[in-house]
Amino acid sequence: MDWARAHGQEGADRGYQGLLAMNATVQVDNGDGSWRRGFWSLIGVQFQGAFSDNLLKWLVTFLVLGMSISAAERDRLVVLVIPLLFAIPFLLFSMAGGYLADRYSKRQVTIVTKWMEICVACVALAGLALGNLNIAFTAVFLLSVQAALFGPSKYGLLPELLPEKKLSWGNGILELGTFIAIITGTMAAGVLADRFRGQEYWPGMLLVSLGIIGLAMSAGITHVPAADPSRRFVRNPVADLGGQIGRMRRDRLLWLAVAGNVFFWFLAALVLISPALPAPLRRPARPDELREVPDTFRRGHLGWPSLPEQPRDEESFLDATASRDTGGAALPERCEMR
């Protein structure tokens, strides 16, 4: 999936190496640093987009955790529904994003997707303000659709904006900025969910404002021509994805790199889910305990309490874990153990 995001801009009949060779010659280093404004504008746009994506995902997660619903329903939404809504669009729409990145100027695609992001942020604002999960879930899905459509353009812009000798450096900067945005967006969601509990429209307004900032930064990206204006759209995304996978498998090193990347993101997804779970005690959290959940991000805690130094029996273990996860508050008399 990550490879598709990175290289979905390939034309249906263009070889991988041929595309890189063509793109590498688009930008020539004249020694005047003319590439800097366009490149750093792209980095800013990508940082803002990744930050907003993860901010919304975790704001909605905390919205679910704050509701009076059963533990089974809460776990289903947090562990299954929200991650799927966030991930599935990359499988379904990355190929379409690749088509747009070839058929039109990647700068134009970036600007249009930023307008789309602002509209989706307005939907998210409505869902958060009303506490409506259906609207909030729709916003998560649509924002991931926007990210999937934008992904191929952002990666395809690098060889068109940077001199060839700076491509590796530029890729590193882009990935570094993306990971920092993911981490800070996750942390910010915890802080905002705690600070504005009951006033979720404020984080929603922040999402709209961030979208506007991203749109303004996208205007600084250098004008580039369309790579393949005659490219035809493949209506079957599954067949298109299958063709890309077949192309990857013909290159052993590329295939191994993709497998390693997929495994890394799989582990990362598992780790990111754990802060939302109150700990081994799978029970509905009380309102006063919910403030401890977003606080796990500010402390860098992954949501799983450390074992007591010398637990003598099950009761002492439960008391220790309760103290760690509820800020010293005692367990309720009845709790659900699963």
C-alpha positions as CSV (number, residue, x, y, z in Angstrom):
1,M,0.0,0.0,0.0
2,D,2.8,2.4,0.9
3,W,4.5,1.6,-2.4
4,A,1.3,2.4,-4.3
5,R,1.1,5.8,-2.5
6,A,4.7,6.5,-3.4
7,H,4.6,5.4,-7.1
8,G,1.0,5.4,-8.1
9,Q,1.7,8.2,-10.6
10,E,3.2,5.8,-13.1
11,G,1.6,5.6,-16.5
12,A,-0.1,2.3,-17.3
13,D,2.4,1.5,-20.0
14,R,5.5,3.2,-18.6
15,G,8.3,1.3,-16.9
16,Y,9.4,2.1,-13.4
17,Q,13.0,2.9,-14.4
18,G,11.9,4.9,-17.4
19,L,9.7,7.1,-15.3
20,L,12.5,7.9,-12.8
21,A,14.9,8.7,-15.6
22,M,12.4,11.0,-17.3
23,N,11.5,12.8,-14.0
24,A,15.1,13.2,-12.9
25,T,15.8,15.3,-15.9
26,V,13.0,17.7,-15.4
27,Q,14.7,19.9,-12.8
28,V,18.2,21.1,-13.5
29,D,20.4,22.5,-10.8
30,N,21.5,25.9,-12.0
31,G,23.2,26.7,-8.6
32,D,20.7,29.5,-7.9
33,G,18.6,27.5,-5.4
34,S,15.4,28.2,-7.4
35,W,14.0,24.9,-6.3
36,R,13.9,25.8,-2.6
37,R,10.6,27.7,-2.5
38,G,8.7,25.0,-4.3
39,F,10.3,22.2,-2.3
40,W,9.7,23.7,1.1
41,S,6.2,24.6,0.2
42,L,5.6,21.0,-0.6
43,I,7.1,19.9,2.7
44,G,4.8,22.3,4.5
45,V,1.8,21.1,2.7
46,Q,2.6,17.5,3.5
47,F,3.3,18.2,7.1
48,Q,0.0,20.0,7.6
49,G,-1.9,17.2,5.8
50,A,-0.4,14.4,7.8
51,F,-0.8,16.4,11.0
52,S,-4.5,17.0,10.3
53,D,-5.2,13.4,9.2
54,N,-3.9,12.0,12.5
55,L,-5.4,14.8,14.6
56,L,-8.9,14.0,13.2
57,K,-8.5,10.3,13.6
58,W,-7.6,10.5,17.3
59,L,-10.1,13.3,18.0
60,V,-12.8,10.9,16.8
61,T,-11.3,8.1,18.8
62,F,-11.5,10.1,22.0
63,L,-15.0,11.1,21.1
64,V,-15.9,7.4,21.0
65,L,-14.1,6.8,24.3
66,G,-16.0,9.5,26.0
67,M,-19.4,8.1,25.1
68,S,-21.5,5.9,27.4
69,I,-21.4,2.7,25.3
70,S,-20.6,-0.9,26.1
71,A,-17.0,-2.0,26.2
72,A,-17.6,-4.4,23.3
73,E,-19.0,-1.6,21.1
74,R,-16.3,0.8,22.1
75,D,-13.6,-1.8,21.3
76,R,-15.2,-2.5,17.9
77,L,-15.2,1.1,17.0
78,V,-11.7,2.0,18.2
79,V,-9.9,-1.1,17.2
80,L,-11.7,-2.0,14.0
81,V,-14.0,0.6,12.5
82,I,-11.9,3.8,12.8
83,P,-8.6,2.2,11.6
84,L,-10.4,0.6,8.6
85,L,-12.0,3.9,7.7
86,F,-8.6,5.5,7.8
87,A,-6.8,2.8,5.8
88,I,-9.2,1.5,3.1
89,P,-9.2,4.7,1.0
90,F,-5.5,4.2,0.3
91,L,-6.3,0.8,-1.2
92,L,-9.2,2.1,-3.2
93,F,-8.1,5.5,-4.4
94,S,-4.3,5.6,-4.6
95,M,-4.5,4.3,-8.2
96,A,-6.9,7.1,-9.1
97,G,-4.4,9.5,-7.4
98,G,-1.7,8.2,-9.7
99,Y,-3.9,8.8,-12.7
100,L,-4.5,12.4,-11.7
101,A,-0.8,13.0,-11.0
102,D,0.0,12.0,-14.6
103,R,-3.0,13.4,-16.4
104,Y,-2.8,16.9,-14.8
105,S,-0.1,19.1,-13.3
106,K,0.8,17.7,-9.8
107,R,0.7,21.3,-8.5
108,Q,-2.9,21.6,-9.7
109,V,-3.8,18.3,-8.1
110,T,-2.3,19.4,-4.8
111,I,-4.3,22.6,-4.8
112,V,-7.6,20.9,-5.7
113,T,-7.1,18.3,-3.0
114,K,-6.4,21.0,-0.4
115,W,-9.8,22.6,-1.3
116,M,-11.3,19.1,-0.8
117,E,-9.6,18.9,2.6
118,I,-11.2,22.2,3.7
119,C,-14.6,20.9,2.8
120,V,-14.0,17.7,4.7
121,A,-12.8,19.6,7.7
122,C,-16.1,21.4,7.7
123,V,-17.8,18.0,7.8
124,A,-15.5,17.0,10.7
125,L,-16.4,20.3,12.5
126,A,-20.1,19.4,12.3
127,G,-19.5,15.8,13.5
128,L,-17.4,16.9,16.5
129,A,-19.7,19.8,17.4
130,L,-22.8,17.6,17.4
131,G,-21.1,14.5,18.8
132,N,-22.5,12.6,15.8
133,L,-20.4,9.5,15.1
134,N,-21.8,8.9,11.7
135,I,-20.7,12.4,10.5
136,A,-17.4,12.1,12.3
137,F,-16.7,8.7,10.7
138,T,-17.6,10.1,7.3
139,A,-15.1,12.8,7.8
140,V,-12.3,10.3,8.7
141,F,-13.1,8.3,5.6
142,L,-13.2,11.4,3.3
143,L,-10.0,12.9,4.7
144,S,-8.2,9.6,3.9
145,V,-9.7,9.7,0.4
146,Q,-8.2,13.2,0.0
147,A,-4.8,11.9,1.3
148,A,-4.8,9.0,-1.1
149,L,-5.5,11.3,-4.1
150,F,-2.8,13.7,-3.0
151,G,-0.2,11.0,-2.2
152,P,1.1,10.2,-5.7
153,S,1.4,13.9,-6.6
154,K,3.5,14.7,-3.5
155,Y,6.0,11.9,-4.2
156,G,5.9,12.6,-8.0
157,L,6.7,16.3,-7.4
158,L,10.0,15.6,-5.7
159,P,12.0,14.7,-8.9
160,E,10.3,17.6,-10.7
161,L,11.2,20.1,-8.0
162,L,14.6,18.9,-6.9
163,P,18.0,18.6,-8.7
164,E,18.8,14.9,-9.2
165,K,21.6,14.9,-6.7
166,K,19.2,16.1,-4.0
167,L,16.5,13.5,-4.5
168,S,17.6,11.2,-1.7
169,W,18.0,14.1,0.6
170,G,14.5,15.4,-0.4
171,N,12.9,12.0,0.2
172,G,14.5,11.9,3.6
173,I,13.1,15.3,4.5
174,L,9.7,14.4,3.3
175,E,9.6,11.2,5.3
176,L,11.0,12.9,8.4
177,G,8.4,15.6,8.3
178,T,5.7,13.0,7.8
179,F,6.6,11.0,10.9
180,I,7.0,14.2,13.0
181,A,3.5,15.3,11.8
182,I,2.0,11.9,12.7
183,I,3.5,12.0,16.2
184,T,2.6,15.6,16.9
185,G,-0.9,15.2,15.5
186,T,-1.5,12.2,17.7
187,M,-0.2,14.1,20.8
188,A,-2.2,17.2,19.9
189,A,-5.4,15.2,19.7
190,G,-4.9,14.0,23.2
191,V,-4.3,17.5,24.6
192,L,-7.2,19.0,22.7
193,A,-9.6,16.1,23.6
194,D,-8.7,16.7,27.3
195,R,-8.8,20.5,27.1
196,F,-12.0,20.9,25.1
197,R,-14.1,18.0,26.3
198,G,-17.7,19.1,25.8
199,Q,-16.5,21.8,23.4
200,E,-15.3,19.7,20.5
201,Y,-16.2,22.4,18.0
202,W,-12.9,24.2,18.9
203,P,-10.7,21.3,17.6
204,G,-13.0,21.2,14.5
205,M,-12.4,24.8,13.8
206,L,-8.7,24.2,14.1
207,L,-8.9,21.5,11.4
208,V,-10.6,24.0,9.1
209,S,-7.9,26.6,9.8
210,L,-5.1,24.1,9.2
211,G,-6.7,23.3,5.8
212,I,-6.7,26.9,4.8
213,I,-3.1,27.2,5.8
214,G,-2.2,24.2,3.8
215,L,-4.1,25.7,0.8
216,A,-2.0,28.9,1.1
217,M,1.2,26.9,1.2
218,S,0.3,24.9,-1.8
219,A,0.3,28.1,-3.9
220,G,4.1,28.3,-3.3
221,I,4.7,25.0,-5.2
222,T,6.5,25.5,-8.5
223,H,4.4,25.2,-11.6
224,V,5.1,21.9,-13.4
225,P,3.6,20.5,-16.6
226,A,1.5,17.3,-16.7
227,A,3.6,14.2,-17.1
228,D,1.2,12.3,-19.3
229,P,-1.8,14.3,-20.5
230,S,-2.9,11.4,-22.7
231,R,-3.1,8.8,-20.0
232,R,-6.4,6.9,-19.8
233,F,-8.2,6.2,-16.6
234,V,-8.4,2.6,-15.5
235,R,-11.9,2.1,-14.0
236,N,-11.1,-1.1,-12.1
237,P,-8.9,-0.2,-9.2
238,V,-8.4,-3.8,-8.3
239,A,-7.0,-4.7,-11.7
240,D,-4.8,-1.6,-11.6
241,L,-3.5,-2.5,-8.2
242,G,-2.8,-6.0,-9.4
243,G,-0.8,-4.7,-12.3
244,Q,1.3,-2.6,-10.0
245,I,1.9,-5.5,-7.7
246,G,3.0,-7.7,-10.6
247,R,5.5,-5.0,-11.7
248,M,6.9,-4.9,-8.1
249,R,7.3,-8.6,-8.0
250,R,9.6,-8.6,-11.1
251,D,12.1,-6.6,-9.1
252,R,13.3,-8.7,-6.2
253,L,14.9,-5.8,-4.2
254,L,11.9,-3.7,-4.7
255,W,9.6,-6.5,-3.6
256,L,11.7,-7.1,-0.4
257,A,11.6,-3.4,0.4
258,V,7.9,-3.3,0.0
259,A,7.5,-6.4,2.2
260,G,9.6,-4.8,4.9
261,N,7.8,-1.5,4.7
262,V,4.4,-3.2,5.0
263,F,5.6,-5.1,8.1
264,F,6.8,-1.9,9.6
265,W,3.5,-0.1,9.1
266,F,1.6,-3.1,10.4
267,L,3.5,-3.0,13.7
268,A,3.1,0.8,13.8
269,A,-0.6,0.5,13.4
270,L,-0.8,-2.0,16.3
271,V,1.3,0.2,18.6
272,L,-0.8,3.3,17.8
273,I,-4.0,1.5,18.8
274,S,-2.8,0.7,22.3
275,P,-3.0,4.2,23.8
276,A,-6.7,4.2,23.2
277,L,-7.3,1.1,25.4
278,P,-7.5,1.8,29.1
279,A,-5.2,-1.2,29.9
280,P,-5.6,-4.9,30.7
281,L,-8.8,-4.1,32.5
282,R,-11.2,-3.9,29.6
283,R,-14.1,-2.0,31.2
284,P,-16.0,1.2,30.4
285,A,-14.0,4.2,31.8
286,R,-15.6,6.7,34.1
287,P,-15.7,10.3,33.0
288,D,-13.0,11.3,35.5
289,E,-10.7,8.6,34.1
290,L,-11.1,9.7,30.5
291,R,-8.7,12.6,31.1
292,E,-6.0,10.1,31.7
293,V,-6.4,8.5,28.3
294,P,-5.3,11.6,26.2
295,D,-2.7,12.2,28.9
296,T,-0.9,9.0,27.9
297,F,0.2,10.7,24.7
298,R,1.7,13.7,26.6
299,R,3.6,11.3,28.8
300,G,4.7,9.1,25.9
301,H,3.0,6.2,27.7
302,L,1.7,3.4,25.4
303,G,-1.3,2.6,27.5
304,W,-0.1,-0.6,29.2
305,P,0.9,-0.3,32.8
306,S,4.1,-1.7,34.1
307,L,3.9,-4.7,36.4
308,P,4.1,-4.0,40.1
309,E,7.5,-4.8,41.5
310,Q,6.3,-7.8,43.6
311,P,2.7,-8.7,43.1
312,R,1.8,-11.1,45.8
313,D,-1.6,-12.1,44.5
314,E,-4.2,-11.2,41.9
315,E,-5.8,-8.6,44.1
316,S,-2.6,-6.6,44.6
317,F,-1.9,-6.7,40.9
318,L,-5.4,-5.3,40.1
319,D,-4.9,-2.6,42.7
320,A,-1.5,-1.6,41.2
321,T,-2.8,-1.4,37.7
322,A,-5.8,0.6,38.8
323,S,-3.6,3.0,40.6
324,R,-1.4,3.5,37.5
325,D,-4.3,3.9,35.0
326,T,-6.8,6.0,37.1
327,G,-4.3,8.4,38.7
328,G,-4.6,6.8,42.1
329,A,-8.4,6.4,42.0
330,A,-9.7,3.1,43.3
331,L,-11.5,0.6,41.1
332,P,-15.2,0.6,41.1
333,E,-16.8,-2.2,43.1
334,R,-17.8,-4.1,39.9
335,C,-15.8,-4.1,36.8
336,E,-15.9,-6.2,33.7
337,M,-12.9,-8.5,33.2
338,R,-12.2,-10.0,29.8
